[in-house]
Amino acid sequence: MTYVYILQSTAFPDRYYVGVTADISQRVAKHNAGEVSHTSKYRPWQLKTYIAFSDKTQAYAFEKYLKSGSSRAFAKKRL
């Protein structure tokens, strides 16, 4: 399975991060350990939601969609 996930910073609640991974718990641990340069300054992170995909291509397409401007507002409001 491939997972698309949304993280929310607990220190900066207006900050969200969207990513894709095969191992959610390991990936969230890396974000919280500061091993991901894009998210290190907004630690700690909490997992807001995730969606499982059996098709990796669909997962990456959905991640790209969530990172687009209009869907960010949707994700913040609905997810």
Biopython code that builds the backbone (N, CA, C, O; Angstrom):
import numpy as np
from Bio.PDB.StructureBuilder import StructureBuilder

atoms = [
    (1, "MET", "N", (0.832, -1.182, 0.000)),
    (1, "MET", "CA", (0.000, 0.000, 0.000)),
    (1, "MET", "C", (0.880, 1.249, 0.000)),
    (1, "MET", "O", (1.996, 1.251, 0.519)),
    (2, "THR", "N", (0.351, 2.288, -0.586)),
    (2, "THR", "CA", (0.995, 3.600, -0.577)),
    (2, "THR", "C", (0.017, 4.569, 0.052)),
    (2, "THR", "O", (-1.168, 4.569, -0.279)),
    (3, "TYR", "N", (0.512, 5.393, 0.961)),
    (3, "TYR", "CA", (-0.339, 6.287, 1.734)),
    (3, "TYR", "C", (-0.048, 7.744, 1.428)),
    (3, "TYR", "O", (1.110, 8.159, 1.357)),
    (4, "VAL", "N", (-1.105, 8.512, 1.247)),
    (4, "VAL", "CA", (-1.006, 9.961, 1.175)),
    (4, "VAL", "C", (-1.429, 10.458, 2.549)),
    (4, "VAL", "O", (-2.483, 10.076, 3.056)),
    (5, "TYR", "N", (-0.605, 11.311, 3.150)),
    (5, "TYR", "CA", (-0.878, 11.738, 4.518)),
    (5, "TYR", "C", (-0.831, 13.254, 4.645)),
    (5, "TYR", "O", (-0.184, 13.946, 3.860)),
    (6, "ILE", "N", (-1.533, 13.744, 5.651)),
    (6, "ILE", "CA", (-1.519, 15.169, 5.975)),
    (6, "ILE", "C", (-1.090, 15.301, 7.422)),
    (6, "ILE", "O", (-1.672, 14.693, 8.321)),
    (7, "LEU", "N", (-0.054, 16.112, 7.631)),
    (7, "LEU", "CA", (0.427, 16.407, 8.969)),
    (7, "LEU", "C", (0.048, 17.831, 9.331)),
    (7, "LEU", "O", (-0.059, 18.701, 8.466)),
    (8, "GLN", "N", (-0.153, 18.055, 10.622)),
    (8, "GLN", "CA", (-0.388, 19.401, 11.137)),
    (8, "GLN", "C", (0.640, 19.667, 12.226)),
    (8, "GLN", "O", (0.869, 18.833, 13.102)),
    (9, "SER", "N", (1.249, 20.832, 12.159)),
    (9, "SER", "CA", (2.220, 21.208, 13.178)),
    (9, "SER", "C", (1.486, 21.530, 14.469)),
    (9, "SER", "O", (0.507, 22.275, 14.450)),
    (10, "THR", "N", (1.942, 20.982, 15.588)),
    (10, "THR", "CA", (1.310, 21.305, 16.869)),
    (10, "THR", "C", (1.831, 22.629, 17.413)),
    (10, "THR", "O", (1.132, 23.297, 18.175)),
    (11, "ALA", "N", (3.040, 23.018, 17.036)),
    (11, "ALA", "CA", (3.608, 24.296, 17.475)),
    (11, "ALA", "C", (3.085, 25.464, 16.637)),
    (11, "ALA", "O", (2.961, 26.583, 17.134)),
    (12, "PHE", "N", (2.781, 25.200, 15.367)),
    (12, "PHE", "CA", (2.270, 26.205, 14.433)),
    (12, "PHE", "C", (1.026, 25.623, 13.755)),
    (12, "PHE", "O", (1.124, 25.132, 12.630)),
    (13, "PRO", "N", (-0.136, 25.664, 14.405)),
    (13, "PRO", "CA", (-1.332, 24.960, 13.921)),
    (13, "PRO", "C", (-1.811, 25.340, 12.522)),
    (13, "PRO", "O", (-2.597, 24.605, 11.926)),
    (14, "ASP", "N", (-1.357, 26.463, 11.991)),
    (14, "ASP", "CA", (-1.742, 26.842, 10.630)),
    (14, "ASP", "C", (-0.869, 26.175, 9.572)),
    (14, "ASP", "O", (-1.113, 26.339, 8.377)),
    (15, "ARG", "N", (0.139, 25.427, 9.997)),
    (15, "ARG", "CA", (1.058, 24.753, 9.081)),
    (15, "ARG", "C", (0.656, 23.301, 8.873)),
    (15, "ARG", "O", (0.463, 22.543, 9.823)),
    (16, "TYR", "N", (0.535, 22.938, 7.598)),
    (16, "TYR", "CA", (0.208, 21.574, 7.207)),
    (16, "TYR", "C", (1.263, 21.079, 6.230)),
    (16, "TYR", "O", (1.936, 21.868, 5.567)),
    (17, "TYR", "N", (1.396, 19.776, 6.153)),
    (17, "TYR", "CA", (2.309, 19.170, 5.196)),
    (17, "TYR", "C", (1.619, 17.965, 4.584)),
    (17, "TYR", "O", (1.004, 17.166, 5.290)),
    (18, "VAL", "N", (1.723, 17.837, 3.278)),
    (18, "VAL", "CA", (1.154, 16.696, 2.550)),
    (18, "VAL", "C", (2.306, 15.885, 1.983)),
    (18, "VAL", "O", (3.228, 16.435, 1.381)),
    (19, "GLY", "N", (2.247, 14.571, 2.180)),
    (19, "GLY", "CA", (3.296, 13.705, 1.662)),
    (19, "GLY", "C", (2.766, 12.346, 1.278)),
    (19, "GLY", "O", (1.581, 12.053, 1.434)),
    (20, "VAL", "N", (3.660, 11.522, 0.773)),
    (20, "VAL", "CA", (3.303, 10.164, 0.363)),
    (20, "VAL", "C", (4.396, 9.219, 0.861)),
    (20, "VAL", "O", (5.579, 9.559, 0.841)),
    (21, "THR", "N", (3.990, 8.033, 1.306)),
    (21, "THR", "CA", (4.938, 7.069, 1.872)),
    (21, "THR", "C", (4.353, 5.660, 1.844)),
    (21, "THR", "O", (3.154, 5.469, 1.638)),
    (22, "ALA", "N", (5.215, 4.693, 2.054)),
    (22, "ALA", "CA", (4.776, 3.307, 2.206)),
    (22, "ALA", "C", (4.685, 2.921, 3.680)),
    (22, "ALA", "O", (4.070, 1.911, 4.020)),
    (23, "ASP", "N", (5.297, 3.721, 4.558)),
    (23, "ASP", "CA", (5.316, 3.434, 5.993)),
    (23, "ASP", "C", (5.028, 4.717, 6.773)),
    (23, "ASP", "O", (5.921, 5.535, 6.992)),
    (24, "ILE", "N", (3.794, 4.879, 7.182)),
    (24, "ILE", "CA", (3.372, 6.130, 7.821)),
    (24, "ILE", "C", (4.076, 6.377, 9.147)),
    (24, "ILE", "O", (4.586, 7.474, 9.373)),
    (25, "SER", "N", (4.115, 5.393, 10.020)),
    (25, "SER", "CA", (4.698, 5.637, 11.343)),
    (25, "SER", "C", (6.176, 6.003, 11.242)),
    (25, "SER", "O", (6.646, 6.879, 11.968)),
    (26, "GLN", "N", (6.904, 5.350, 10.360)),
    (26, "GLN", "CA", (8.319, 5.678, 10.177)),
    (26, "GLN", "C", (8.477, 7.090, 9.600)),
    (26, "GLN", "O", (9.370, 7.834, 10.005)),
    (27, "ARG", "N", (7.621, 7.446, 8.670)),
    (27, "ARG", "CA", (7.724, 8.761, 8.026)),
    (27, "ARG", "C", (7.400, 9.882, 9.009)),
    (27, "ARG", "O", (8.092, 10.899, 9.035)),
    (28, "VAL", "N", (6.360, 9.709, 9.815)),
    (28, "VAL", "CA", (6.011, 10.727, 10.813)),
    (28, "VAL", "C", (7.152, 10.864, 11.822)),
    (28, "VAL", "O", (7.474, 11.974, 12.246)),
    (29, "ALA", "N", (7.755, 9.757, 12.203)),
    (29, "ALA", "CA", (8.895, 9.791, 13.128)),
    (29, "ALA", "C", (10.050, 10.592, 12.522)),
    (29, "ALA", "O", (10.719, 11.343, 13.233)),
    (30, "LYS", "N", (10.289, 10.442, 11.229)),
    (30, "LYS", "CA", (11.354, 11.203, 10.572)),
    (30, "LYS", "C", (11.035, 12.700, 10.564)),
    (30, "LYS", "O", (11.917, 13.530, 10.785)),
    (31, "HIS", "N", (9.784, 13.034, 10.312)),
    (31, "HIS", "CA", (9.382, 14.450, 10.356)),
    (31, "HIS", "C", (9.629, 15.016, 11.757)),
    (31, "HIS", "O", (10.174, 16.111, 11.900)),
    (32, "ASN", "N", (9.234, 14.278, 12.774)),
    (32, "ASN", "CA", (9.370, 14.762, 14.152)),
    (32, "ASN", "C", (10.807, 14.738, 14.665)),
    (32, "ASN", "O", (11.131, 15.440, 15.623)),
    (33, "ALA", "N", (11.657, 13.953, 14.049)),
    (33, "ALA", "CA", (13.070, 13.906, 14.434)),
    (33, "ALA", "C", (13.882, 15.001, 13.741)),
    (33, "ALA", "O", (15.067, 15.174, 14.029)),
    (34, "GLY", "N", (13.250, 15.737, 12.831)),
    (34, "GLY", "CA", (13.943, 16.800, 12.119)),
    (34, "GLY", "C", (14.742, 16.316, 10.930)),
    (34, "GLY", "O", (15.590, 17.050, 10.423)),
    (35, "GLU", "N", (14.495, 15.107, 10.472)),
    (35, "GLU", "CA", (15.237, 14.525, 9.352)),
    (35, "GLU", "C", (14.712, 14.958, 7.988)),
    (35, "GLU", "O", (15.307, 14.625, 6.963)),
    (36, "VAL", "N", (13.607, 15.695, 7.964)),
    (36, "VAL", "CA", (13.038, 16.183, 6.713)),
    (36, "VAL", "C", (13.191, 17.703, 6.718)),
    (36, "VAL", "O", (12.537, 18.399, 7.494)),
    (37, "SER", "N", (14.053, 18.205, 5.852)),
    (37, "SER", "CA", (14.397, 19.627, 5.891)),
    (37, "SER", "C", (13.179, 20.531, 5.685)),
    (37, "SER", "O", (13.115, 21.624, 6.246)),
    (38, "HIS", "N", (12.229, 20.083, 4.894)),
    (38, "HIS", "CA", (11.037, 20.885, 4.589)),
    (38, "HIS", "C", (10.156, 21.113, 5.826)),
    (38, "HIS", "O", (9.438, 22.109, 5.900)),
    (39, "THR", "N", (10.211, 20.199, 6.785)),
    (39, "THR", "CA", (9.306, 20.280, 7.934)),
    (39, "THR", "C", (10.014, 20.464, 9.269)),
    (39, "THR", "O", (9.354, 20.596, 10.299)),
    (40, "SER", "N", (11.318, 20.476, 9.272)),
    (40, "SER", "CA", (12.061, 20.456, 10.541)),
    (40, "SER", "C", (11.800, 21.674, 11.426)),
    (40, "SER", "O", (11.783, 21.540, 12.650)),
    (41, "LYS", "N", (11.598, 22.845, 10.851)),
    (41, "LYS", "CA", (11.437, 24.031, 11.700)),
    (41, "LYS", "C", (10.033, 24.193, 12.278)),
    (41, "LYS", "O", (9.804, 25.097, 13.081)),
    (42, "TYR", "N", (9.099, 23.343, 11.889)),
    (42, "TYR", "CA", (7.722, 23.435, 12.405)),
    (42, "TYR", "C", (7.349, 22.252, 13.291)),
    (42, "TYR", "O", (6.167, 21.993, 13.518)),
    (43, "ARG", "N", (8.353, 21.534, 13.793)),
    (43, "ARG", "CA", (8.104, 20.387, 14.670)),
    (43, "ARG", "C", (7.475, 20.827, 15.973)),
    (43, "ARG", "O", (7.622, 21.986, 16.361)),
    (44, "PRO", "N", (6.785, 19.950, 16.652)),
    (44, "PRO", "CA", (6.412, 18.576, 16.297)),
    (44, "PRO", "C", (5.169, 18.542, 15.398)),
    (44, "PRO", "O", (4.404, 19.502, 15.310)),
    (45, "TRP", "N", (5.009, 17.406, 14.744)),
    (45, "TRP", "CA", (3.908, 17.179, 13.819)),
    (45, "TRP", "C", (2.986, 16.092, 14.360)),
    (45, "TRP", "O", (3.416, 15.159, 15.040)),
    (46, "GLN", "N", (1.711, 16.244, 14.038)),
    (46, "GLN", "CA", (0.758, 15.181, 14.355)),
    (46, "GLN", "C", (0.085, 14.754, 13.051)),
    (46, "GLN", "O", (-0.144, 15.567, 12.155)),
    (47, "LEU", "N", (-0.217, 13.488, 12.970)),
    (47, "LEU", "CA", (-0.887, 12.948, 11.792)),
    (47, "LEU", "C", (-2.337, 13.374, 11.826)),
    (47, "LEU", "O", (-3.072, 13.027, 12.752)),
    (48, "LYS", "N", (-2.753, 14.125, 10.819)),
    (48, "LYS", "CA", (-4.130, 14.613, 10.743)),
    (48, "LYS", "C", (-5.029, 13.566, 10.086)),
    (48, "LYS", "O", (-6.100, 13.241, 10.598)),
    (49, "THR", "N", (-4.575, 13.045, 8.947)),
    (49, "THR", "CA", (-5.336, 12.012, 8.239)),
    (49, "THR", "C", (-4.432, 11.331, 7.216)),
    (49, "THR", "O", (-3.379, 11.856, 6.856)),
    (50, "TYR", "N", (-4.852, 10.167, 6.759)),
    (50, "TYR", "CA", (-4.145, 9.500, 5.671)),
    (50, "TYR", "C", (-5.132, 8.686, 4.858)),
    (50, "TYR", "O", (-6.197, 8.300, 5.340)),
    (51, "ILE", "N", (-4.755, 8.432, 3.613)),
    (51, "ILE", "CA", (-5.585, 7.670, 2.687)),
    (51, "ILE", "C", (-4.692, 6.618, 2.043)),
    (51, "ILE", "O", (-3.602, 6.928, 1.562)),
    (52, "ALA", "N", (-5.155, 5.382, 2.037)),
    (52, "ALA", "CA", (-4.382, 4.271, 1.477)),
    (52, "ALA", "C", (-4.759, 4.043, 0.014)),
    (52, "ALA", "O", (-5.933, 4.075, -0.355)),
    (53, "PHE", "N", (-3.739, 3.813, -0.807)),
    (53, "PHE", "CA", (-3.925, 3.519, -2.230)),
    (53, "PHE", "C", (-3.213, 2.213, -2.552)),
    (53, "PHE", "O", (-2.096, 1.977, -2.093)),
    (54, "SER", "N", (-3.859, 1.372, -3.338)),
    (54, "SER", "CA", (-3.197, 0.152, -3.788)),
    (54, "SER", "C", (-2.356, 0.436, -5.028)),
    (54, "SER", "O", (-1.486, -0.361, -5.381)),
    (55, "ASP", "N", (-2.605, 1.551, -5.684)),
    (55, "ASP", "CA", (-1.874, 1.943, -6.889)),
    (55, "ASP", "C", (-0.991, 3.148, -6.574)),
    (55, "ASP", "O", (-1.495, 4.216, -6.226)),
    (56, "LYS", "N", (0.321, 2.976, -6.694)),
    (56, "LYS", "CA", (1.276, 4.039, -6.361)),
    (56, "LYS", "C", (1.077, 5.277, -7.241)),
    (56, "LYS", "O", (1.212, 6.404, -6.764)),
    (57, "THR", "N", (0.760, 5.074, -8.507)),
    (57, "THR", "CA", (0.553, 6.192, -9.432)),
    (57, "THR", "C", (-0.624, 7.050, -8.978)),
    (57, "THR", "O", (-0.554, 8.278, -9.021)),
    (58, "GLN", "N", (-1.700, 6.406, -8.547)),
    (58, "GLN", "CA", (-2.860, 7.152, -8.058)),
    (58, "GLN", "C", (-2.513, 7.915, -6.782)),
    (58, "GLN", "O", (-2.977, 9.038, -6.587)),
    (59, "ALA", "N", (-1.710, 7.322, -5.924)),
    (59, "ALA", "CA", (-1.311, 7.988, -4.682)),
    (59, "ALA", "C", (-0.544, 9.268, -4.992)),
    (59, "ALA", "O", (-0.826, 10.315, -4.410)),
    (60, "TYR", "N", (0.416, 9.193, -5.897)),
    (60, "TYR", "CA", (1.194, 10.380, -6.245)),
    (60, "TYR", "C", (0.333, 11.433, -6.937)),
    (60, "TYR", "O", (0.545, 12.630, -6.739)),
    (61, "ALA", "N", (-0.623, 11.007, -7.737)),
    (61, "ALA", "CA", (-1.536, 11.956, -8.384)),
    (61, "ALA", "C", (-2.406, 12.656, -7.343)),
    (61, "ALA", "O", (-2.660, 13.856, -7.453)),
    (62, "PHE", "N", (-2.861, 11.920, -6.340)),
    (62, "PHE", "CA", (-3.691, 12.521, -5.290)),
    (62, "PHE", "C", (-2.861, 13.474, -4.433)),
    (62, "PHE", "O", (-3.347, 14.536, -4.043)),
    (63, "GLU", "N", (-1.621, 13.108, -4.138)),
    (63, "GLU", "CA", (-0.732, 14.009, -3.391)),
    (63, "GLU", "C", (-0.556, 15.314, -4.162)),
    (63, "GLU", "O", (-0.630, 16.396, -3.579)),
    (64, "LYS", "N", (-0.327, 15.216, -5.452)),
    (64, "LYS", "CA", (-0.161, 16.410, -6.291)),
    (64, "LYS", "C", (-1.426, 17.261, -6.253)),
    (64, "LYS", "O", (-1.351, 18.487, -6.168)),
    (65, "TYR", "N", (-2.580, 16.616, -6.316)),
    (65, "TYR", "CA", (-3.852, 17.338, -6.242)),
    (65, "TYR", "C", (-3.979, 18.076, -4.911)),
    (65, "TYR", "O", (-4.360, 19.246, -4.882)),
    (66, "LEU", "N", (-3.660, 17.393, -3.808)),
    (66, "LEU", "CA", (-3.775, 18.033, -2.493)),
    (66, "LEU", "C", (-2.816, 19.207, -2.332)),
    (66, "LEU", "O", (-3.087, 20.122, -1.553)),
    (67, "LYS", "N", (-1.722, 19.194, -3.042)),
    (67, "LYS", "CA", (-0.763, 20.289, -2.962)),
    (67, "LYS", "C", (-1.138, 21.461, -3.858)),
    (67, "LYS", "O", (-0.500, 22.512, -3.793)),
    (68, "SER", "N", (-2.159, 21.302, -4.692)),
    (68, "SER", "CA", (-2.599, 22.405, -5.544)),
    (68, "SER", "C", (-3.373, 23.421, -4.702)),
    (68, "SER", "O", (-3.899, 23.080, -3.643)),
    (69, "GLY", "N", (-3.441, 24.635, -5.161)),
    (69, "GLY", "CA", (-4.034, 25.726, -4.408)),
    (69, "GLY", "C", (-5.454, 25.516, -3.944)),
    (69, "GLY", "O", (-5.742, 25.688, -2.759)),
    (70, "SER", "N", (-6.345, 25.150, -4.834)),
    (70, "SER", "CA", (-7.756, 25.040, -4.463)),
    (70, "SER", "C", (-8.022, 23.885, -3.509)),
    (70, "SER", "O", (-8.915, 23.970, -2.666)),
    (71, "SER", "N", (-7.272, 22.831, -3.631)),
    (71, "SER", "CA", (-7.538, 21.688, -2.763)),
    (71, "SER", "C", (-6.945, 21.865, -1.372)),
    (71, "SER", "O", (-7.352, 21.162, -0.447)),
    (72, "ARG", "N", (-6.002, 22.777, -1.193)),
    (72, "ARG", "CA", (-5.482, 23.040, 0.156)),
    (72, "ARG", "C", (-6.582, 23.520, 1.068)),
    (72, "ARG", "O", (-6.685, 23.076, 2.211)),
    (73, "ALA", "N", (-7.412, 24.428, 0.573)),
    (73, "ALA", "CA", (-8.533, 24.921, 1.355)),
    (73, "ALA", "C", (-9.508, 23.781, 1.655)),
    (73, "ALA", "O", (-10.017, 23.674, 2.771)),
    (74, "PHE", "N", (-9.764, 22.939, 0.669)),
    (74, "PHE", "CA", (-10.628, 21.779, 0.870)),
    (74, "PHE", "C", (-10.073, 20.867, 1.954)),
    (74, "PHE", "O", (-10.799, 20.443, 2.853)),
    (75, "ALA", "N", (-8.793, 20.569, 1.865)),
    (75, "ALA", "CA", (-8.173, 19.645, 2.829)),
    (75, "ALA", "C", (-8.219, 20.210, 4.239)),
    (75, "ALA", "O", (-8.507, 19.477, 5.185)),
    (76, "LYS", "N", (-7.942, 21.488, 4.397)),
    (76, "LYS", "CA", (-7.966, 22.091, 5.734)),
    (76, "LYS", "C", (-9.369, 22.055, 6.331)),
    (76, "LYS", "O", (-9.541, 21.832, 7.529)),
    (77, "LYS", "N", (-10.358, 22.276, 5.487)),
    (77, "LYS", "CA", (-11.741, 22.339, 5.970)),
    (77, "LYS", "C", (-12.337, 20.959, 6.176)),
    (77, "LYS", "O", (-13.055, 20.744, 7.153)),
    (78, "ARG", "N", (-12.064, 20.031, 5.297)),
    (78, "ARG", "CA", (-12.758, 18.741, 5.303)),
    (78, "ARG", "C", (-11.959, 17.595, 5.916)),
    (78, "ARG", "O", (-12.547, 16.634, 6.412)),
    (79, "LEU", "N", (-10.652, 17.677, 5.891)),
    (79, "LEU", "CA", (-9.846, 16.565, 6.401)),
    (79, "LEU", "C", (-9.244, 16.968, 7.721)),
    (79, "LEU", "O", (-8.524, 16.182, 8.336)),
]
sb = StructureBuilder()
sb.init_structure("model")
sb.init_model(0)
sb.init_chain("A")
sb.init_seg("    ")
for serial, (resi, resn, name, xyz) in enumerate(atoms, 1):
    if name == "N":
        sb.init_residue(resn, " ", resi, " ")
    sb.init_atom(name, np.array(xyz, "f"), 0.0, 1.0, " ", f" {name:<3s}", serial, name[0])
structure = sb.get_structure()
